[in-house]
Amino acid sequence: MSLNTTPSAADPRRWKALAVLGLIQFMLVLDVTVVNVALPDIQMDLGFTRAGLSWVVNGYVLMAGGFLLLGGRLADVFGRRRLFLLGVGLFAIASATCGAAMNPSMLVVSRFVQGAGEALAAPASLGLIALLFPDPLERMKALGIWGGIAGLGGTSGTVISGVLTDLASWRWIFLINIPVALAALLIVPRLVSESRMEQGAKRPDYWGALTGTAGLIGVVDALISAANHSWGSAHVLVPLLGGLALLGVMIAIEGSSDAPLIPLSFFQNRTRVVSNVTTLFFSSSFFTYFYLLTLFEQQVLGWSPLKGGLSYLPFGFSIGAGIGLGTALMPKLGVKPVMTAGFFGCAIGLYLTSTISTQTSYFGHIMPGMIVLGLASGVSFPAFGNASLHEVTGQDSSLASGVQSAFQQIGGALGLATLATLALRHAHHSIAAGVLPSIATTDGFVLAFRVGAVMCVVGGILVLIFLEHVIAEPRNPLAEELAGAA
């Protein structure tokens, strides 16, 4: 924001800016799940090996999860609008090369670049929203809408992917990003002013951020490898232990730095810490649900990508209703009861989904759990968004977004490394024992859904015990940023 704006004056362009920023976040989250349905066609067209195909998904997750913290802090330091536009531009270029990929290497490298684009754009976007809405009640509503749109992006990937893959080509799941990104590059500079933290005379500490980023990459890489290797193998232990060691080095560096990029005091706020930690439980179950249910519909029930994609439409409607309900309840009840209800509701939705069998009907077994999970997830997203920015100043608004987004990405990778692997290994052992493949595969999915339900119950209990009772009224970041600049 420009420094001649008074703290009490809300930018009249803020709601239009929110619409554009939300659309971009929808696109960024969409690309995490949009490839799942199209993977068989991508493998056939480009000649991927089975191991190489996993990097179409993992490359994006690795870069996004590893660089989100650094991207958030760079946005605070060098300008949130600047980093947002840079990230969106990078994402658009990578989307074009994904759609034009002629071989596996070109597609995988492009997915890595897409992930880097998200790591720059996503935290900058949420940091801008925190400053565009200085009024706490308006900010609560805006963050709820933004978080809900992001969640809707994650659930819409299967629908959009199924439609485009069946009716056009898998290449269009990437090419549709280009006009959206170009529109944002043209519109955002007209709606959003530049903002950055005040650095003063001290040189920022980049070593702490770089070691932290390298540590996150190591941890995410280990979680990804755990999907195909045992937890005791070198493929998992080496990057995991190396990543944890680097994170320890980051803590030591940041603790002794006069101008840390990621100050340790940032993690002393209990509301933010609890919301970020419990995000791991939520994201693990949430993203694994889509992965396993998509496999169940196509591999066990024999549905086409189009039919499987369209089966998620009730989820989109229910999550929209949940977003509205959560946003309306937070000013009255506070974050704690809303988030707790969301966790327990997700557990119920996952348990209902675990009633599937080889004779499952869509309306009797899949859709009820989908609607409950969608509604509960929608209720949760506004609460997560507000709790993760609780008492965040204008200095750290994009960093807070980077932390929350990094926990979401790591949670998703953790879920695929544990729940999805648990399901597939259970099926493998059952098949080896003589169980029919379709029944063994379904039993594996049922086990994973029930473990996911337990994880959501644990997350809800942690929120109930440890989260502070706040009405999500953070300090005015714009006023503090202006006061710091005076």
Residue pairs with C-beta under 8 A, 6 or more apart in sequence:
1 11
1 131
1 132
1 193
1 194
1 195
1 478
1 481
2 193
2 194
3 482
3 485
5 11
5 193
5 478
5 482
6 482
7 134
7 476
7 478
7 479
7 482
8 134
10 133
10 134
10 135
10 138
11 17
11 132
11 193
13 191
13 192
14 132
14 133
14 138
14 142
16 191
17 128
17 132
17 188
17 191
17 192
18 129
18 132
18 133
18 142
18 145
18 146
20 183
20 184
20 187
20 188
20 191
21 84
21 125
21 128
21 129
21 146
21 188
21 192
22 145
22 146
22 149
22 150
23 149
23 180
23 184
24 84
24 88
24 121
24 125
24 180
24 181
24 184
25 122
25 125
25 126
25 146
25 149
25 150
25 153
26 149
26 150
26 152
26 153
26 156
27 91
27 153
27 177
27 180
27 181
28 91
28 117
28 118
28 121
28 122
28 150
28 153
29 150
29 151
29 153
29 154
30 153
30 154
30 156
30 157
30 160
31 60
31 95
31 114
31 118
31 157
31 174
31 177
32 57
32 60
32 61
32 64
32 154
32 157
32 287
32 412
33 154
33 155
33 157
33 158
33 161
33 287
33 290
34 157
34 158
34 160
34 161
34 173
35 42
35 56
35 57
35 157
35 161
35 173
36 57
36 157
36 158
36 161
36 290
36 291
36 294
37 157
37 158
37 161
37 162
37 165
37 294
37 298
37 305
37 308
37 309
38 161
38 164
38 165
38 170
38 173
38 305
39 53
39 56
39 57
41 165
41 169
41 170
41 305
42 48
42 53
42 56
42 107
42 170
43 50
43 53
45 170
46 101
46 102
46 103
46 104
46 107
47 103
47 104
48 56
48 104
49 104
51 228
52 104
52 108
54 224
54 227
54 228
55 108
55 111
56 107
56 108
56 111
57 111
58 224
59 108
59 109
59 111
59 112
59 115
60 111
60 112
60 114
60 115
60 118
61 115
61 220
61 224
61 409
61 412
61 413
62 112
62 115
62 217
62 220
62 221
62 224
63 112
63 113
63 114
63 115
63 116
63 118
63 119
64 115
64 116
64 118
64 119
64 122
64 405
64 409
65 115
65 216
65 217
65 220
65 406
65 409
65 410
65 413
66 119
66 213
66 214
66 216
66 217
66 220
67 115
67 116
67 119
67 120
67 213
67 216
67 217
68 118
68 119
68 122
68 123
68 216
68 402
68 403
68 405
68 406
68 409
69 209
69 212
69 213
69 216
69 262
69 399
69 402
69 403
69 406
70 119
70 209
70 210
70 212
70 213
70 261
70 402
71 83
71 87
71 119
71 120
71 121
71 122
71 123
71 124
71 398
71 402
72 123
72 124
72 127
72 398
72 399
72 400
72 401
72 402
72 403
72 405
73 209
73 261
73 262
73 398
73 399
73 402
74 83
74 120
75 82
75 83
75 84
75 120
75 123
75 124
75 127
75 398
75 402
76 127
76 196
76 197
76 395
76 396
76 397
76 398
76 399
77 196
77 197
77 199
77 204
77 261
78 196
79 194
79 195
79 196
80 124
80 127
80 128
80 131
80 194
80 195
80 196
80 397
80 398
81 124
81 128
81 188
81 189
81 192
81 193
81 194
81 195
82 194
83 120
83 121
83 124
83 398
84 120
84 121
84 124
84 125
84 128
84 188
84 192
85 185
85 188
85 189
86 120
86 121
87 116
87 117
87 118
87 119
87 120
87 121
87 122
87 124
88 117
88 121
88 181
88 184
88 185
88 188
89 117
89 181
89 185
90 113
90 116
90 117
90 120
91 114
91 117
91 118
91 121
91 177
91 181
92 117
92 177
92 178
92 181
92 182
92 185
93 113
94 110
94 111
94 113
94 114
94 116
94 117
95 110
95 114
95 174
95 175
95 177
95 178
95 181
96 174
96 175
96 178
97 106
97 109
97 110
97 113
98 107
98 110
98 111
98 114
98 171
98 174
99 171
99 172
99 174
99 175
99 178
100 106
100 171
101 107
101 110
101 171
119 402
122 401
122 402
122 405
123 398
123 399
123 401
123 402
123 405
124 398
124 401
125 146
125 401
126 143
126 146
126 385
126 389
126 397
126 398
126 400
126 401
126 404
126 405
127 195
127 397
127 398
127 399
127 400
127 401
128 192
128 195
128 397
128 398
129 139
129 142
129 143
129 146
130 139
130 143
130 389
130 392
130 394
130 397
130 400
130 401
130 474
130 477
131 195
131 394
131 397
131 477
131 478
131 481
132 142
132 192
133 139
133 141
133 142
133 143
134 476
134 477
134 478
134 479
136 472
136 473
136 474
136 476
137 331
137 473
139 386
139 474
140 327
140 330
140 331
140 382
140 386
140 472
140 473
141 327
143 382
143 385
143 386
143 389
144 323
144 326
144 327
144 330
144 381
144 382
144 385
144 386
145 323
145 327
145 382
146 385
147 323
147 381
147 382
147 384
147 385
148 319
148 320
148 322
148 323
148 326
148 327
148 378
148 381
148 382
150 381
151 319
151 323
151 377
151 378
151 381
152 316
152 319
152 320
152 323
154 286
154 287
154 290
155 290
155 312
155 315
155 316
155 319
155 374
155 377
156 312
156 316
157 290
158 290
158 294
158 308
158 309
158 312
159 309
159 310
159 312
159 313
159 316
160 173
160 176
160 309
161 170
161 173
161 305
161 309
162 304
162 305
162 306
162 307
162 308
162 309
162 310
163 306
163 309
163 310
164 170
164 172
164 173
164 176
165 173
165 305
165 306
166 304
166 305
166 306
166 309
167 306
195 394
195 481
197 394
197 395
197 396
197 481
198 395
198 481
198 484
198 485
199 259
200 259
202 258
202 259
203 259
204 259
204 261
205 253
205 254
205 257
205 258
205 259
205 260
205 261
206 261
207 253
208 250
208 253
208 254
208 257
208 260
208 261
208 262
209 250
209 261
209 262
211 246
211 247
211 249
211 250
211 253
212 246
212 247
212 250
212 254
212 262
214 243
214 246
215 242
215 243
215 244
215 245
215 246
215 247
215 248
215 249
215 250
216 243
216 247
216 406
216 410
217 243
218 239
218 240
218 242
218 243
218 244
218 246
219 239
219 240
219 243
219 244
219 247
219 410
220 243
220 409
220 410
220 413
221 239
221 243
222 236
222 237
222 238
222 239
222 240
222 243
223 240
223 410
223 413
223 414
223 416
223 417
224 413
224 416
224 417
225 233
225 235
225 236
225 239
225 417
226 236
226 417
226 418
226 421
227 416
227 417
227 420
227 421
228 235
229 235
229 236
230 236
231 237
250 262
251 264
253 260
254 260
254 261
254 262
254 263
254 264
255 264
262 399
263 396
266 272
266 396
266 399
266 400
266 403
267 273
269 390
269 391
270 466
270 467
270 468
271 335
271 387
271 390
271 391
271 467
271 468
271 470
272 387
272 388
272 389
272 390
272 391
272 392
272 400
272 403
274 387
274 462
274 463
274 466
274 467
274 468
275 335
275 339
275 383
275 384
275 387
275 388
275 390
275 404
275 463
275 467
276 388
276 403
276 404
276 407
277 407
277 462
278 339
278 343
278 459
278 462
278 463
279 384
279 388
279 404
279 407
279 408
279 411
280 407
280 410
280 411
280 414
281 343
281 411
281 455
281 456
281 458
281 459
281 462
282 343
282 346
282 380
282 384
282 411
282 456
282 459
283 407
283 408
283 409
283 410
283 411
283 412
283 414
283 415
284 411
284 412
284 414
284 415
284 418
284 419
284 452
284 455
285 346
285 350
285 415
285 419
285 452
285 453
285 455
285 456
286 346
286 377
286 411
286 412
286 415
287 411
287 412
287 415
287 416
288 412
288 415
288 416
288 419
288 420
288 448
288 452
289 350
289 353
289 373
289 449
289 452
290 312
291 416
291 420
292 419
292 420
292 423
292 445
292 448
292 449
293 353
293 366
293 445
294 308
295 441
295 445
296 356
296 441
296 442
296 445
297 303
297 307
297 308
297 311
297 366
298 304
298 305
298 308
299 441
300 358
300 438
300 441
300 442
301 360
303 311
311 362
311 366
311 367
311 370
312 370
314 367
314 370
314 371
314 374
315 370
315 371
315 373
315 374
316 374
317 374
318 370
318 371
318 372
318 373
318 374
318 375
318 378
319 374
319 375
319 377
319 378
319 381
320 378
321 375
321 378
322 342
322 374
322 375
322 376
322 377
322 378
322 379
322 380
322 381
323 378
323 379
323 381
323 382
324 378
325 375
325 378
325 379
326 338
326 342
326 378
326 379
326 380
326 381
326 382
326 383
327 382
329 337
329 338
329 379
330 338
330 382
330 383
330 386
330 471
330 472
331 471
331 472
334 469
334 470
334 471
334 472
335 383
335 386
335 387
335 390
335 467
335 470
335 471
335 472
336 463
336 464
336 467
336 468
336 469
336 470
338 379
338 380
338 382
338 383
339 380
339 383
339 384
339 387
339 460
339 463
339 467
340 460
340 463
340 464
340 467
341 376
341 379
342 376
342 377
342 379
342 380
342 383
342 460
343 376
343 380
343 456
343 457
343 459
343 460
343 463
344 376
344 456
344 457
344 460
345 372
345 373
345 375
345 376
345 379
346 373
346 376
346 377
346 380
346 453
346 456
347 453
347 454
347 456
347 457
347 460
348 372
348 376
348 453
349 369
349 370
349 371
349 372
349 373
349 374
349 375
349 376
350 369
350 373
350 449
350 450
350 452
350 453
350 456
351 369
351 449
351 450
351 453
352 365
352 368
352 369
352 372
352 373
353 365
353 366
353 369
353 370
353 373
353 449
354 369
354 446
354 449
354 450
354 453
355 365
355 369
355 446
356 365
356 366
356 442
356 445
356 446
356 449
357 365
357 442
358 438
358 439
358 442
360 366
383 472
384 404
385 404
386 472
386 474
387 467
387 470
387 472
388 400
388 401
388 403
388 404
389 397
389 400
389 401
389 404
389 474
390 470
390 472
390 474
391 474
391 475
392 400
392 474
392 475
392 477
393 475
393 477
393 480
393 481
394 477
394 478
394 480
394 481
394 482
394 484
395 480
395 481
395 484
397 477
415 452
419 448
419 451
419 452
420 448
422 444
422 447
422 448
422 451
423 444
423 445
423 447
423 448
424 444
425 444
426 440
426 443
426 444
426 447
426 448
427 437
427 440
427 441
427 443
427 444
428 440
430 439
430 440
430 443
430 444
431 437
431 440
435 443
